[in-house]
Amino acid sequence: MVSEAPPFWWTKADWRAWGLSPISFLYGRIAGRRMRRARRGHVPVPVICIGNFTVGGAGKTPTAIAIARAATARGLKPGFLSRGYGGSLDVVTMVDPHHHRADAVGDEALLLAREAMTVISRRRVDGAKRLVAEGAEIIIMDDGFQSARLELDFALVVIDSNRGIGNGHLVPGGPVRAPIPEQMRQMSAMLKVGTGPAADALVRQAARAGKPVHVATVVPRPSPSLANRHVLAYAGIADPEKFYRTLTGLGAAIVERRAFPDHHHFTEDEIDDLLKDAARQDLLPVTTAKDAVRLAGRGGQAQALADKTEVVEIDMVFDDPHTPGHIIDAAIAHCRLRLLKAR
């Protein structure tokens, strides 16, 4: 899978997308076949997968956290299952947010581990079994929808309403991970994040396929200290413009912007530049929670930048607050049926 989405993926399809279309066609055939024919393992607890149609962020991690909080409120013990993007560990690992660093387990896994027990595993069936052994009563997968080798009880596919599916082409000509009809067939429901128009065509397609469409919004937590502050905003996420819009909405005046690749591990030179630029212009460094965990535990200048940086935390807020509970109920019902059939 391509790790960094080139800018042309998110604009109208041009000569680059069309020039790569033969490779995209082949990629789509293989990806679709793998989704259709995947042999999946089973675990005796409900499994909810939070995925997206495309490479790049759509809000999967805050959605997974919202579902976990709803599960906890119902008295269930949730466990997160992640591949551990960018991590260096190949074994099934229980993530310790006080011990592990992002370069070992991945930034998203560290964010999830702040909320509930989290396992990273390249073999998701093995990771799911570890979570069950640790007492998980419901498993929430962050990503892995197209490549799941684990039987899913509910697949919620998240789409950003401002970016949609970009130019609509499959990798490598565009950001789409597998043919949309196959993804639609296998998903349980769609979650549209935000109020932009870019997801409208997919919403109509989901409705025609009889798939429920839920709506949510990414809401930043109150940050009174940012109001009217001149800031240096830096972020290594899939859509840094989304972060900049959030800062503007919180009343911050963005003087300098620094965009890095998604999941980027900041070099010492980059950290030094950020510190010097902020000091020279008397700016407050501001970043995302995902970026902040990549600085944690490194010491030295990384710790100095972390100490000076204001971190903007976000939550996924569903238009219907009962939606996470309905998703959990559907997953539990499907799991019970699945277990009955397996007897």
N, C-alpha and C positions, 0 to 999 in steps of 0.2 A: 504494500500500500504506500502511495506517495505520502511523505511526511509533511510537506509544506506546499500549500496551495498557491500556485502562481496567480498574480493579479488578473490575468486574462480569463481565468475561470469564472470570475464574478462580474463580467461585462457581457454584452451581446456577443454571441459566437462570431469569431472572425476567422481569418485564414489559418491561424494556428490551430483552433479547434477543428476546423474542417480538414486541415492537412493531417491531423492525427486521427481522424475518424475511422480509418481502417483498423488501427490498433485499438481504438476505443470499442469498436464492434467486437473484435476478438476478446477483449477484456470482459465485455458485457456477457458474451456467450459463456465464458468460463465461470464468471461470478454468479450468473443466474443458475447455471447447472449445479454449482456447488451448493447454492441455497436450496434448490429443489431436492437434491439427492443426499444431503448431509445425514450421516448416521449420528444420532444424538444420544448421549447418556442421560441417565435419570438420577434424581435425588428425591428423597421422600418429603420435601418441603416445597412450598410454592416458590417459583422463580419468576421474577419480573425483570425484563430487559429494557433498559432505556437506550435507544439507539437514535441514529439520524440517517437521512438519505445520502448525505454527502460527507466528503472529507472536510474537516474543519469544525469549529465550534458552533453549536446551535443552542446550547444550554442544557446539555445532558447531565452534567455533574450537579448543578443546583436542583434540577428536577429529581435526580436520584436522592438527594438529601431531603427534599420535601416529602418524598414517598416514605423514606426511612423514619422521618419524624412522625408521620401519620401512623406508621406501624407501631412505633414506640408508644404513642398516645393510646393505642388500642391494646396495649399490654403484650405486644409481640416483641421478640428479640430479633432485630434485623441484622443482616450481615451483608457487607458490600463485596462484590467480586469484580476485580479489575485485572486487565492484562498488565498494568503497570507501565504506562507509556514512557519510553525512554529509559526505563530502569535497567540495571545491570544484573539483576538476580534472575536466574533461570529456574530456581526451585520454587515450590509452593511456600509462600512467605506470609506470615501474619504481620501486618504493618504496625510498627510502633512509632507514633508521631513524635515521641520524645527521644527516639534513638535513631531512626532512619533518616537519611537525607534524600532529597528529590532525585539526585543522580543515581541512586540505587533502586528506588521504588517508583519514581514518577511523581510529578506534582499533584495530579488529580487524586492519586491514592492517599497522599498525605492529607488533602482536604477532606476526603471521605472518612479517614481514620479519626478525625476530630469529632465525628458524629457517632460512629458505631464501629464495631470490629470490622476490619477490612483485610481481605486476602488478595494478594496478587499471584497470578499463575498464568503462564502461557497456555497451559492445558486447563481450560475452564472447568471441565468435569472434575479434575483432581482438586482444583481450588474450591469448588462447591462442596465436595465431600469433606474437605477440611473445615469449612464453615459449619456444616452439619455436626461434625464431631465436636466443634467448639460450642455447640448449643444454639446455633442460628435457627430461628423458626420461620424465617422468610428471607430469601436471597434476592438482592437487588444488583443486577449487572449494570455497570457503567460502560456502555458501548458493547460491541460484539454481536450486534443484531445480524449482520450479513455473514459472519463467520462462526456463529454459535455451534458448538458441538454438544450443547446441553439442551435438554428439552425445556422449552419456555412455556410458562403458563400465561404470561401476558407480555406482549411486546408493544411498548409505547414508543412511537417514532416522533422525535422532536424536530420541528422545522422553524427556522428564524423567519419572521414575516418581512424582514427588510432585505435579506439575502436570498431567500428561497433556495432553489437548487442551481443558482448561478446561471451559466449559459446552457444548462440542461444536458450537456454532453457527459458521457461516461469517462472515467479515468483512462488515459492521461490527457484527453482533450478537454475535460471538464471535471467537476468535483463529484459527480454522481458515482456511488460505490457499486451499484448493481442495477440492472434494469428496473425502472420504476414499477412496471406492472407486477413483477415478482415480489418486490418489496411491499407493495400494497397488499398483495395476496397474503403474505405471511404476517403482516403487522396486525395487532389487535385494535389499536386506536392511534390517532394522530394528536399531537399537542402542538398547536400554533402559538409561538411566543411573540408577543407584541401585536401591533395594530397595522403594520405596513401591508402593502398590496402584493408583495412578491410571492406569497404562499397561496394566493387565491386560487390559482389553477389547480394546485395539488389538493386544496381543500375540496373543490368541486369534484375532483376525481375520486377522492376518498368517500365523499357522500354518495356518488354513483355506485361505488363498490360496497356500500352498506357499512362503512367503517365509521365509528364515532369520531368526532373531532372536538377536542377540548381546547380551551384558550387559557393562556397564562401570561404573566408579565414579569420581567426581571425588575425587581424593586431594590434600589440601594438602601442600606440601613442609614438612618440619620447621621450626618457628619457636620455638625454645626461649625466645627473648626475650619471647614473648607469655604464657607461663605465669604465671598469677596477676597479670597486669598489668591495671590499670584503663585502658580504652581508649575513644576516641571513634571509632566505626566509621562511615565514610561510603562510599557507593557509588552510582554511576549505572549500574545494570545492570537487566536485565529482572526479575530475582527477587532483590531484596536480602536477603530472608529466608534464602535459601540461603547467602549470605555470612555472615550473623549466626550461622547454625548452625555454619558452618565455624570461626568464631572461638571459639565456645563449646567446640567439640571440641578446639581447640588450647589450651584452658585460660584464655583471656582472659576478663576480667570486663567486659562491655559496660556502660558507664555512660551514654553518649550514643549515639544512632543518628541518622544523617542519610541519608535516602533521596532520590535524585534520579532524574529520568527516564533511561531507557536511552540511552546514548551522550551524556549531557549534558556540555556544555562549561561548566565552572564560571565564574561571573562573579567579578569582583573583590570584590564585596560578599560573596558566598558564601564565597570563600576567606578573606577577612578574618574573617568570623564563625567559621569552623572554627578558625582559628589562635587567636582570642581565647578561644573556649570551651574549647579544649584547654589553653591556658595557665592560664586562671582556675581550672580544676578539676584541674590537674596530670594531664592524661590524655595517653596516647600516641595520636596519630592513626593509624588503620589503614585501608587500602583495598585494592582489587583491582588486579591488574596492568593491567586494561583502563582503570581510572580513572587509574592512575598515568601512563600514556602520554599522557593528555589534559592533564596538567600539564607534561609535559616540553617544554623549549624555549621556554617562555613568559617566563621571567625574572621579576623582581620578587617579589611575594607568592606567585605560583604556585610559583616555585622554592623559596621559603622553606617552603611547605607540603610540597612534594615532599621536601625535605631532612629534615623532621621526621617524615614518615610512614613507617610500617612497611608494606611491600607483601607481601601474601600471594600466593604463586605456587601454581598448581595443575597437576596432570597428570591426563589421562584414562587410567585403568588398566583394561585389559580383563580380565575373569574368565579367559578363555583367552588367554594371551599370544601365541598363534599367529594370532589373528584378524586383526590388521592385515596380516600376510603373506598370509593366504588371500584377503583382499580385493584386495591388489595382484596376486596371481596371477590371480584371476578377471578383473580389469580388463585385464591384459596379454593373456589368452586371448581376451577379447571384442574387443580392439583388433586383434589379428592376424586374426580372422575378418572383422571389419569392413573391414580394408584389402584382404583377399583378394576380398571381394565387390565392392569398388569398382574392381577392375582391369578 
